[in-house]
Amino acid sequence: MKHGDYTILAGDYARFRPGYAPSVITALLALVGRPPAEIDAADVGAGTGIFTMMLAAHGLHSITAIEPNDEMRRQGVLASQKMKISWCAGSGESTGLVSQSFDLVSMASSFHWVDFDRGCVEFQRILRPGGRFAALWNPRFIEANPLLVEIEGEIARLKPDIRRVSSGRSGLTERLTDMLWSKSGFDDILYLEGRHVARQTPQDYLGAWRSVNDLQVQLGREVFGQFLRYVEGRVAALPTIETTYLTRAWSARRV
């Protein structure tokens, strides 16, 4: 398994990953400045369509999902077959979409995999003037639950030099506001944040861990298996595990 390759994780990703804070999605759509029924949106790096389907539920005029991984895209097509979502192969650097065709272009939990400069050029190309680009992540706010802090500590014990490359609370997100302001094609950069709580059964909670790419790559199969057994032992007797998620979003206007 390689960093960013979700091929064998796509099933667990589609079944067990939580959604994003609804209030943040409502705010991102409001920033577009048009009624949802008039918004044409492209969700790039859509994965299995978790965020795409949440957008579609607002009754947009059209929504196109772009995903480079065949299995993730297949899972997304299956999950959203009752919705009017067009699925296409493509990447953040090369969407294959028509220029100036969208009022909203989003990347949910995927912008950290894209070359920043090339991605911004592509998003500015496909956005209409005045349209909005949105990048968002949905990291866990483990501080709200001591059990989750304990479980996270086990990861550090197993691999002290662990580096969580896909976290929405580190790396790219630490400097994203300034990076977006540095792009001449964007202005009106805004940051939004909202918390929401997911209550998962032990089976669903373990399934969410099985969908985490960077952790499996860094720990390796054997150590990752040890970690899953540890987690299973800690949560098996619980009826539910309460996890607070922190939806963090950046919105930039195409000038």
C-alpha positions as CSV (number, residue, x, y, z in Angstrom):
1,M,0.0,0.0,0.0
2,K,1.2,3.5,-0.9
3,H,0.4,6.9,0.6
4,G,-2.8,8.2,-0.9
5,D,-3.8,4.8,-2.5
6,Y,-7.2,3.9,-1.1
7,T,-7.9,1.1,-3.5
8,I,-8.2,-1.7,-0.9
9,L,-9.7,0.7,1.7
10,A,-12.5,2.0,-0.5
11,G,-15.2,-0.3,1.0
12,D,-14.5,0.6,4.6
13,Y,-14.1,4.3,3.6
14,A,-17.6,4.3,2.0
15,R,-19.2,2.5,4.9
16,F,-17.6,4.0,8.0
17,R,-16.2,7.5,7.4
18,P,-18.5,10.2,9.0
19,G,-19.9,13.2,7.2
20,Y,-19.1,16.8,7.7
21,A,-20.7,19.4,9.9
22,P,-24.0,20.4,8.1
23,S,-23.7,24.0,9.3
24,V,-20.4,24.4,7.6
25,I,-21.8,23.1,4.3
26,T,-24.7,25.5,4.5
27,A,-22.3,28.4,5.1
28,L,-20.0,27.4,2.1
29,L,-23.0,27.3,-0.2
30,A,-24.3,30.7,1.1
31,L,-20.9,32.2,0.3
32,V,-21.5,31.4,-3.4
33,G,-24.2,34.1,-3.4
34,R,-26.8,32.2,-5.4
35,P,-29.7,29.9,-4.5
36,P,-28.6,26.3,-4.3
37,A,-30.9,25.4,-7.3
38,E,-28.8,27.7,-9.4
39,I,-25.3,26.4,-8.3
40,D,-23.2,24.2,-10.5
41,A,-20.7,22.4,-8.4
42,A,-17.6,20.2,-8.9
43,D,-16.3,18.1,-6.0
44,V,-12.7,17.2,-6.8
45,G,-11.0,14.3,-5.1
46,A,-14.5,13.2,-4.2
47,G,-13.4,9.7,-2.9
48,T,-16.6,7.7,-2.3
49,G,-18.8,10.8,-2.4
50,I,-19.3,11.5,1.3
51,F,-19.1,15.3,0.8
52,T,-20.5,15.1,-2.7
53,M,-23.7,13.5,-1.5
54,M,-24.1,16.1,1.3
55,L,-23.9,18.8,-1.3
56,A,-26.4,17.1,-3.6
57,A,-28.9,16.9,-0.7
58,H,-29.1,20.7,-1.0
59,G,-30.7,20.4,-4.4
60,L,-28.0,22.0,-6.5
61,H,-28.5,22.6,-10.2
62,S,-25.8,20.2,-11.1
63,I,-22.9,18.4,-9.3
64,T,-19.9,16.6,-10.8
65,A,-17.7,14.4,-8.8
66,I,-14.0,14.0,-9.9
67,E,-12.0,11.1,-8.5
68,P,-8.8,9.5,-9.8
69,N,-9.0,6.2,-7.9
70,D,-11.2,3.7,-9.8
71,E,-12.3,1.7,-6.8
72,M,-13.2,4.8,-4.7
73,R,-15.1,6.2,-7.7
74,R,-16.9,2.9,-8.1
75,Q,-18.0,2.9,-4.5
76,G,-19.1,6.5,-4.9
77,V,-21.2,5.6,-8.0
78,L,-22.9,2.8,-6.0
79,A,-23.6,4.9,-3.0
80,S,-25.0,7.9,-4.9
81,Q,-27.0,6.0,-7.7
82,K,-30.3,7.6,-6.6
83,M,-28.8,11.1,-6.8
84,K,-28.1,13.3,-9.8
85,I,-24.3,13.2,-9.6
86,S,-22.1,12.9,-12.6
87,W,-18.9,10.9,-11.9
88,C,-15.7,11.3,-13.9
89,A,-12.1,10.3,-13.6
90,G,-9.6,13.1,-13.1
91,S,-7.4,14.8,-10.5
92,G,-7.0,18.1,-8.8
93,E,-4.3,19.1,-11.2
94,S,-6.2,18.0,-14.3
95,T,-10.0,17.7,-13.8
96,G,-10.9,17.4,-17.5
97,L,-13.8,19.8,-16.9
98,V,-14.8,22.7,-19.1
99,S,-13.4,26.2,-18.3
100,Q,-15.6,28.6,-16.3
101,S,-18.3,26.1,-15.8
102,F,-18.8,26.0,-12.0
103,D,-19.9,28.3,-9.2
104,L,-18.4,26.1,-6.5
105,V,-15.3,23.8,-6.7
106,S,-14.6,21.8,-3.5
107,M,-12.0,19.4,-2.2
108,A,-13.0,17.5,0.9
109,S,-10.2,15.8,2.9
110,S,-8.1,15.6,-0.3
111,F,-6.4,18.9,-1.0
112,H,-3.3,17.8,0.8
113,W,-2.7,15.2,-1.9
114,V,-2.7,17.9,-4.7
115,D,0.2,20.0,-6.0
116,F,-0.9,23.3,-4.5
117,D,0.1,25.6,-7.4
118,R,-1.1,23.4,-10.2
119,G,-4.3,22.7,-8.3
120,C,-5.1,26.4,-7.8
121,V,-4.5,27.1,-11.5
122,E,-6.9,24.3,-12.5
123,F,-9.6,25.4,-10.0
124,Q,-9.4,29.0,-11.2
125,R,-9.7,27.8,-14.8
126,I,-12.9,25.8,-14.2
127,L,-14.6,28.4,-11.8
128,R,-16.7,31.2,-13.2
129,P,-15.7,34.7,-12.2
130,G,-16.9,35.2,-8.6
131,G,-17.2,31.5,-8.0
132,R,-15.8,30.0,-4.8
133,F,-13.2,27.3,-4.2
134,A,-13.6,25.4,-0.9
135,A,-11.1,23.1,0.8
136,L,-12.2,21.3,3.9
137,W,-11.2,18.6,6.3
138,N,-13.0,16.6,9.0
139,P,-10.4,15.6,11.7
140,R,-11.4,14.1,15.0
141,F,-11.3,16.4,18.0
142,I,-10.1,13.7,20.4
143,E,-9.6,16.1,23.3
144,A,-13.4,15.8,23.9
145,N,-13.1,12.1,24.8
146,P,-10.3,10.8,27.1
147,L,-10.7,7.3,25.6
148,L,-9.8,8.7,22.2
149,V,-6.7,10.4,23.6
150,E,-5.7,7.1,25.1
151,I,-6.1,5.3,21.8
152,E,-4.2,7.9,19.9
153,G,-1.4,7.5,22.5
154,E,-1.1,3.8,21.6
155,I,-0.2,4.9,18.1
156,A,2.6,7.0,19.4
157,R,3.8,4.1,21.6
158,L,3.9,1.7,18.7
159,K,5.7,4.2,16.4
160,P,7.1,7.3,18.2
161,D,8.0,9.0,14.9
162,I,4.5,8.6,13.4
163,R,3.6,11.4,11.0
164,R,-0.2,11.8,10.3
165,V,0.1,13.2,6.8
166,S,-3.6,13.5,6.1
167,S,-4.6,15.3,9.3
168,G,-6.8,18.4,9.0
169,R,-5.1,19.9,12.0
170,S,-1.5,19.9,10.8
171,G,0.7,20.3,7.7
172,L,-1.0,22.2,4.9
173,T,-3.8,23.5,7.1
174,E,-1.4,25.4,9.3
175,R,-0.5,27.8,6.5
176,L,-3.4,27.5,4.0
177,T,-4.9,30.9,4.6
178,D,-1.7,32.7,3.7
179,M,-1.1,30.3,0.8
180,L,-4.5,31.1,-0.7
181,W,-4.0,34.8,-0.2
182,S,-0.7,34.6,-2.1
183,K,-2.6,33.4,-5.3
184,S,-3.5,36.4,-7.5
185,G,-6.6,34.6,-8.9
186,F,-8.2,34.4,-5.4
187,D,-9.4,36.9,-2.9
188,D,-11.9,37.1,0.0
189,I,-10.3,34.1,1.8
190,L,-12.5,32.9,4.7
191,Y,-12.0,30.3,7.4
192,L,-15.0,28.3,8.9
193,E,-15.1,25.8,11.6
194,G,-17.8,23.6,13.1
195,R,-18.0,20.7,15.5
196,H,-20.4,17.7,15.2
197,V,-20.6,14.4,17.1
198,A,-20.7,10.9,15.6
199,R,-21.9,8.0,17.7
200,Q,-20.5,4.7,16.4
201,T,-20.8,1.1,17.3
202,P,-17.6,-0.7,18.1
203,Q,-17.8,-2.3,14.7
204,D,-18.3,1.0,12.9
205,Y,-15.5,2.6,14.9
206,L,-13.0,-0.1,14.0
207,G,-14.2,0.2,10.4
208,A,-13.3,3.9,10.4
209,W,-9.8,3.0,11.6
210,R,-9.4,0.4,8.8
211,S,-10.1,3.2,6.2
212,V,-7.0,5.3,7.3
213,N,-4.3,5.1,4.7
214,D,-1.4,6.9,6.2
215,L,-1.5,5.0,9.4
216,Q,-1.4,1.6,7.7
217,V,1.4,2.7,5.4
218,Q,3.6,3.9,8.3
219,L,2.8,1.1,10.8
220,G,2.9,-1.7,8.3
221,R,0.5,-4.7,8.3
222,E,1.7,-6.5,11.4
223,V,1.9,-3.4,13.7
224,F,-1.4,-2.0,12.4
225,G,-3.0,-5.4,13.2
226,Q,-1.7,-5.0,16.7
227,F,-3.2,-1.6,17.0
228,L,-6.6,-2.8,15.7
229,R,-6.6,-5.6,18.3
230,Y,-5.8,-3.0,21.0
231,V,-8.6,-0.8,19.9
232,E,-11.0,-3.7,19.7
233,G,-10.2,-4.6,23.3
234,R,-10.8,-1.1,24.5
235,V,-14.2,-0.6,22.9
236,A,-15.7,-4.0,22.6
237,A,-17.8,-3.7,25.8
238,L,-19.1,-0.2,24.9
239,P,-22.5,0.3,23.3
240,T,-21.3,3.3,21.3
241,I,-18.1,5.4,20.9
242,E,-18.7,9.2,20.9
243,T,-16.4,11.0,18.6
244,T,-16.4,14.8,18.1
245,Y,-15.4,15.9,14.6
246,L,-14.0,19.3,13.7
247,T,-15.0,20.4,10.2
248,R,-12.4,23.0,9.1
249,A,-13.1,24.8,5.8
250,W,-11.4,27.5,3.7
251,S,-13.3,29.4,1.0
252,A,-11.7,31.6,-1.6
253,R,-13.4,33.7,-4.3
254,R,-12.3,33.5,-8.0
255,V,-11.5,37.1,-9.1
